[in-house]
Each structure stands twice: as structure tokens, then as C-alpha cells.
Amino acid sequence: MITAGDILIAKPFLQDGIFKRSLIYLCEHNNEGSLGFIINKSHGMLLGDIFPNLKNSNFPIFDGGPVSPNQLFYTHTLGSILSGSQHIVDNVFWGGNFLELSKLIEAKKVSTEQIRFYIGYSGWSPSQLSNEIKNDMWYTKKSTYNNLIQTPNDELWGKELLKINKSYKVFTDYSFDPSLN
């Protein structure tokens, strides 16, 4: 059974452009649908590129998914320090008051181990994600948020895939674009 806080690991043969070799942290999963963020694909920008007047904003931004590609989202472990945060599981939250967050960032009271920023999100209508899992698009598993965000992006998909089955090493060794081999 899928629950908030689980991860979705793209199966090796999933070739969809944005989801190929993606690892998604699931923030919501209920009768209304599912929402999560791709946590292993850098957008190539920093928070300061979007908010140039925000001091101490050297936080990397990730491609969260194809939905709302002009919006900024974030997952974090700041909890009740940041009002309006939505609890996911354990000490993990998403969203919250950005004005409060920007003050914490400027005061250097937030680190990259506590927060991750995304452009866009990954969303599914009711039953859509369950159907994708039944159609062999995703592996699902429990994981620890802190371990995920502290693992280098380019290693994350492969490491989680190997935890499912060590014989999948052949897929992790393959280049992202096999035609380049």
C-alpha cells in the first residue's frame, strides 16, 4: 500500500523523458490523488537565481515534475518553525510560509540538509498512480528523507534500485542514453 513518505523509483525501462531514472518523494496520496517531487534531478539553478535579493540563498533547485513548472515548492524538516507547513511523515513537511522561510535563510538558520527546493511537482489524479504501479512503471518503497537528500543526485536512483534487487546493477551501469555507449 502506498502512503505519503514513500518513494517511487522509476523502473529501468521507463523511458518517459522527465521520469526516466527518477526518484520521487511522495508527499500526498489519498482519494483525491497523489503529489510528489522528483528529488534526484537538478534544475541547474540556485534559489538566489530566482530571488537575487535573498541573502545566503545558495540552495540548489530541483526539477520537481511537469505540473506547475512556474511555481516553487519545498520539502523540509523545519516543522512547526515554519507556519503553514504540511506534515508528510515523521519530521518531514512540505510548503509553509515563504516570508518566514526567507528570514530564516537570511539569518543562516536553514541548511541544505533541512530543505530542498523544486520547480514544479509530479501529480496524479485519483487511481492514476496505482494504475501506473500496476502497469510496471514504478517500484515503491519506504525510505528515510534525510538519507535521500544527503545522497548525491547522480547516485540516488541507482542506489535505491540496487536496494530492491542487486542484479539491477546492469541497469545502473548503463549510460542515461545507451546510444552513446
GULUM-737129 format. One record per residue (C-alpha): x, y, z; residue number from 1; residue in three letters. Coordinates in Angstrom, 1 decimal, m for minus. Each point is the difference from the previous one (the first is absolute). Layout:
<rs>
+--------+--------+--------+------+------+
:      X :      Y :      Z : resi : resn :
+--------+--------+--------+------+------+
:      X :      Y :      Z :  NUM :  ALA :
...
+--------+--------+--------+------+------+
</rs>
This chain:
<rs>
+--------+--------+--------+------+------+
:      X :      Y :      Z : resi : resn :
+--------+--------+--------+------+------+
:    0.0 :    0.0 :    0.0 :    1 :  MET :
:    1.3 :    3.4 :   m1.0 :    2 :  ILE :
:    0.2 :    2.8 :    2.6 :    3 :  THR :
:    1.4 :    3.5 :    0.4 :    4 :  ALA :
:    3.7 :   m0.2 :    0.7 :    5 :  GLY :
:    0.6 :   m2.9 :   m2.4 :    6 :  ASP :
:    2.2 :    0.3 :   m3.0 :    7 :  ILE :
:   m0.7 :   m0.9 :   m3.6 :    8 :  LEU :
:    2.9 :   m1.4 :   m1.9 :    9 :  ILE :
:   m0.3 :    0.0 :   m3.8 :   10 :  ALA :
:    0.4 :   m3.5 :   m1.4 :   11 :  LYS :
:    3.0 :   m0.3 :   m2.3 :   12 :  PRO :
:   m2.0 :   m0.2 :   m3.2 :   13 :  PHE :
:   m2.2 :    3.0 :    0.8 :   14 :  LEU :
:    1.2 :    2.3 :   m2.8 :   15 :  GLN :
:   m2.3 :    3.0 :    0.6 :   16 :  ASP :
:    2.3 :    3.1 :   m0.3 :   17 :  GLY :
:   m0.5 :    1.6 :    3.3 :   18 :  ILE :
:   m0.6 :   m3.2 :    2.0 :   19 :  PHE :
:    2.8 :   m2.1 :   m1.5 :   20 :  LYS :
:    2.2 :   m1.0 :    2.9 :   21 :  ARG :
:   m2.0 :    2.2 :    2.4 :   22 :  SER :
:   m0.4 :   m0.5 :    3.7 :   23 :  LEU :
:   m3.1 :    1.7 :    1.4 :   24 :  ILE :
:   m0.7 :    0.8 :    3.6 :   25 :  TYR :
:   m3.8 :   m0.3 :    0.5 :   26 :  LEU :
:   m1.5 :    2.8 :    2.1 :   27 :  CYS :
:   m3.7 :   m0.9 :   m0.3 :   28 :  GLU :
:   m1.9 :   m3.1 :   m1.0 :   29 :  HIS :
:   m3.8 :   m0.1 :    0.6 :   30 :  ASN :
:   m3.3 :   m0.3 :   m1.7 :   31 :  ASN :
:    0.5 :    3.3 :   m1.7 :   32 :  GLU :
:    3.2 :   m1.0 :   m1.6 :   33 :  GLY :
:    3.8 :    0.0 :    0.6 :   34 :  SER :
:    2.7 :    2.7 :    0.1 :   35 :  LEU :
:    3.7 :   m0.3 :    0.2 :   36 :  GLY :
:    3.4 :    1.4 :   m1.1 :   37 :  PHE :
:    2.8 :   m1.4 :   m2.1 :   38 :  ILE :
:    2.9 :    0.3 :    2.4 :   39 :  ILE :
:    2.9 :   m1.1 :   m2.2 :   40 :  ASN :
:    0.0 :    2.4 :   m2.9 :   41 :  LYS :
:    1.6 :    3.3 :    0.3 :   42 :  SER :
:   m1.6 :    3.0 :   m1.7 :   43 :  HIS :
:    3.5 :    1.6 :   m0.4 :   44 :  GLY :
:   m1.0 :    3.1 :    2.0 :   45 :  MET :
:    0.3 :    1.3 :    3.5 :   46 :  LEU :
:   m2.7 :    1.6 :    2.1 :   47 :  LEU :
:    1.9 :    3.3 :   m0.4 :   48 :  GLY :
:   m0.4 :   m0.2 :   m3.7 :   49 :  ASP :
:   m3.8 :    0.4 :    0.5 :   50 :  ILE :
:    0.3 :    2.3 :    3.0 :   51 :  PHE :
:    3.1 :    2.1 :   m0.6 :   52 :  PRO :
:   m0.6 :    2.2 :    3.1 :   53 :  ASN :
:   m0.3 :   m2.9 :    2.4 :   54 :  LEU :
:    3.3 :   m0.3 :    1.9 :   55 :  LYS :
:    1.6 :   m3.4 :    0.6 :   56 :  ASN :
:   m2.2 :   m1.6 :   m2.6 :   57 :  SER :
:    2.5 :   m2.5 :   m1.5 :   58 :  ASN :
:   m2.5 :   m2.9 :    0.2 :   59 :  PHE :
:   m0.2 :   m2.2 :   m3.2 :   60 :  PRO :
:   m3.3 :   m0.2 :   m1.7 :   61 :  ILE :
:   m1.3 :   m3.3 :   m1.4 :   62 :  PHE :
:   m2.5 :   m0.9 :   m2.7 :   63 :  ASP :
:   m2.9 :   m1.1 :    2.1 :   64 :  GLY :
:   m2.1 :   m1.2 :   m2.9 :   65 :  GLY :
:   m2.0 :    1.2 :   m3.0 :   66 :  PRO :
:   m3.0 :    1.5 :    1.8 :   67 :  VAL :
:    0.1 :    3.8 :    0.8 :   68 :  SER :
:    3.4 :    0.5 :   m1.5 :   69 :  PRO :
:    0.0 :    3.7 :    1.0 :   70 :  ASN :
:   m0.5 :   m0.6 :    3.7 :   71 :  GLN :
:    2.5 :   m0.5 :    2.8 :   72 :  LEU :
:   m0.6 :   m2.8 :    2.6 :   73 :  PHE :
:    2.0 :   m1.4 :    2.8 :   74 :  TYR :
:    0.3 :   m2.9 :    2.3 :   75 :  THR :
:    1.7 :    0.4 :    3.4 :   76 :  HIS :
:    0.6 :   m1.1 :    3.6 :   77 :  THR :
:   m0.8 :    3.4 :    1.5 :   78 :  LEU :
:   m3.4 :   m1.1 :    1.3 :   79 :  GLY :
:   m1.9 :    2.4 :    2.2 :   80 :  SER :
:    2.8 :    2.7 :   m0.4 :   81 :  ILE :
:   m1.6 :    0.7 :   m3.4 :   82 :  LEU :
:   m3.7 :    0.8 :    0.3 :   83 :  SER :
:   m2.3 :   m1.5 :   m2.6 :   84 :  GLY :
:    2.2 :   m3.0 :   m0.6 :   85 :  SER :
:   m1.8 :   m3.2 :   m0.9 :   86 :  GLN :
:    1.1 :   m3.1 :    1.9 :   87 :  HIS :
:    1.0 :   m3.0 :   m2.2 :   88 :  ILE :
:    1.5 :   m2.6 :    2.4 :   89 :  VAL :
:    2.2 :    0.0 :    3.0 :   90 :  ASP :
:    1.9 :    3.3 :    0.1 :   91 :  ASN :
:   m0.5 :    0.8 :   m3.7 :   92 :  VAL :
:   m2.2 :    2.8 :   m1.4 :   93 :  PHE :
:   m0.7 :    1.8 :   m3.2 :   94 :  TRP :
:   m0.9 :    3.6 :   m0.7 :   95 :  GLY :
:   m0.5 :    2.7 :    2.6 :   96 :  GLY :
:    0.3 :    3.8 :    0.4 :   97 :  ASN :
:    2.7 :    1.1 :   m2.5 :   98 :  PHE :
:    0.4 :    3.4 :    1.7 :   99 :  LEU :
:    0.9 :   m1.7 :    3.3 :  100 :  GLU :
:    2.3 :   m2.4 :   m2.0 :  101 :  LEU :
:    1.8 :    2.8 :   m1.7 :  102 :  SER :
:    0.7 :    1.6 :    3.4 :  103 :  LYS :
:    1.4 :   m3.3 :    1.2 :  104 :  LEU :
:    2.2 :   m0.3 :   m3.1 :  105 :  ILE :
:    1.4 :    3.5 :    0.3 :  106 :  GLU :
:    0.8 :   m0.7 :    3.7 :  107 :  ALA :
:    1.8 :   m3.2 :   m1.1 :  108 :  LYS :
:   m2.4 :   m2.1 :    2.1 :  109 :  LYS :
:   m0.7 :   m2.4 :   m2.8 :  110 :  VAL :
:    2.4 :   m2.4 :   m1.7 :  111 :  SER :
:   m0.2 :   m2.2 :   m3.1 :  112 :  THR :
:   m0.4 :   m3.0 :    2.3 :  113 :  GLU :
:   m3.3 :    1.4 :    1.2 :  114 :  GLN :
:   m1.7 :    1.2 :   m3.2 :  115 :  ILE :
:   m0.2 :   m0.8 :   m3.7 :  116 :  ARG :
:   m1.5 :    2.3 :   m2.6 :  117 :  PHE :
:   m1.9 :   m1.0 :   m3.2 :  118 :  TYR :
:   m1.4 :    1.6 :   m3.1 :  119 :  ILE :
:   m3.2 :   m1.8 :   m0.7 :  120 :  GLY :
:   m1.4 :   m3.2 :    1.4 :  121 :  TYR :
:   m1.1 :   m3.5 :   m1.0 :  122 :  SER :
:   m3.7 :   m0.6 :    0.3 :  123 :  GLY :
:   m2.5 :   m2.7 :   m0.6 :  124 :  TRP :
:   m3.8 :   m0.1 :   m0.1 :  125 :  SER :
:   m1.9 :   m2.5 :    2.2 :  126 :  PRO :
:    1.1 :   m3.6 :   m0.9 :  127 :  SER :
:    2.5 :    1.2 :   m2.6 :  128 :  GLN :
:    3.1 :   m0.8 :    2.0 :  129 :  LEU :
:   m1.4 :   m3.3 :    1.1 :  130 :  SER :
:   m0.6 :   m0.9 :   m3.6 :  131 :  ASN :
:    3.6 :    1.1 :   m1.0 :  132 :  GLU :
:    1.4 :   m2.3 :    2.7 :  133 :  ILE :
:   m2.2 :   m2.9 :   m1.2 :  134 :  LYS :
:    1.3 :    0.7 :   m3.5 :  135 :  ASN :
:    3.6 :   m0.4 :    1.1 :  136 :  ASP :
:    1.1 :    3.6 :   m0.2 :  137 :  MET :
:    1.1 :    0.4 :    3.7 :  138 :  TRP :
:    1.5 :   m1.8 :    2.9 :  139 :  TYR :
:   m1.2 :    1.3 :    3.4 :  140 :  THR :
:    1.8 :   m0.3 :    3.3 :  141 :  LYS :
:    0.4 :    1.7 :    3.3 :  142 :  LYS :
:    3.1 :    2.1 :    0.5 :  143 :  SER :
:    1.4 :    2.7 :    2.3 :  144 :  THR :
:   m0.3 :    3.5 :   m1.3 :  145 :  TYR :
:    3.3 :    1.1 :    1.6 :  146 :  ASN :
:    1.9 :   m2.9 :   m1.6 :  147 :  ASN :
:   m1.5 :    0.9 :   m3.4 :  148 :  LEU :
:    0.9 :    3.7 :   m0.1 :  149 :  ILE :
:    3.5 :   m0.7 :    1.3 :  150 :  GLN :
:    0.8 :   m2.5 :   m2.8 :  151 :  THR :
:    1.5 :    1.6 :   m3.2 :  152 :  PRO :
:   m2.6 :    0.5 :   m2.7 :  153 :  ASN :
:    1.7 :   m2.0 :   m2.6 :  154 :  ASP :
:    0.3 :   m3.1 :    2.3 :  155 :  GLU :
:   m3.5 :    0.1 :    1.5 :  156 :  LEU :
:   m2.0 :   m1.9 :   m2.6 :  157 :  TRP :
:    2.6 :   m2.7 :   m0.3 :  158 :  GLY :
:    0.5 :   m0.5 :    3.8 :  159 :  LYS :
:   m3.7 :   m0.3 :    0.6 :  160 :  GLU :
:   m0.5 :   m2.3 :   m3.0 :  161 :  LEU :
:    2.8 :   m2.3 :    1.4 :  162 :  LEU :
:   m1.8 :   m0.2 :    3.4 :  163 :  LYS :
:   m2.9 :   m1.6 :   m1.9 :  164 :  ILE :
:    2.2 :   m2.5 :   m1.9 :  165 :  ASN :
:    3.8 :   m0.2 :   m0.2 :  166 :  LYS :
:   m0.3 :   m1.5 :   m3.5 :  167 :  SER :
:   m1.2 :    3.4 :   m1.2 :  168 :  TYR :
:    3.6 :    1.1 :    0.0 :  169 :  LYS :
:    0.0 :   m0.5 :   m3.7 :  170 :  VAL :
:   m2.5 :    2.8 :   m0.4 :  171 :  PHE :
:    1.8 :    2.4 :    2.3 :  172 :  THR :
:    3.2 :   m0.5 :   m2.0 :  173 :  ASP :
:   m1.8 :    0.8 :   m3.3 :  174 :  TYR :
:    0.4 :    3.6 :   m1.2 :  175 :  SER :
:   m3.1 :    2.2 :    0.2 :  176 :  PHE :
:    0.1 :   m0.1 :   m3.8 :  177 :  ASP :
:    1.1 :   m3.5 :   m1.1 :  178 :  PRO :
:    0.6 :    1.2 :   m3.6 :  179 :  SER :
:    3.1 :    1.8 :    1.3 :  180 :  LEU :
:    1.6 :   m3.3 :    1.1 :  181 :  ASN :
+--------+--------+--------+------+------+
</rs>
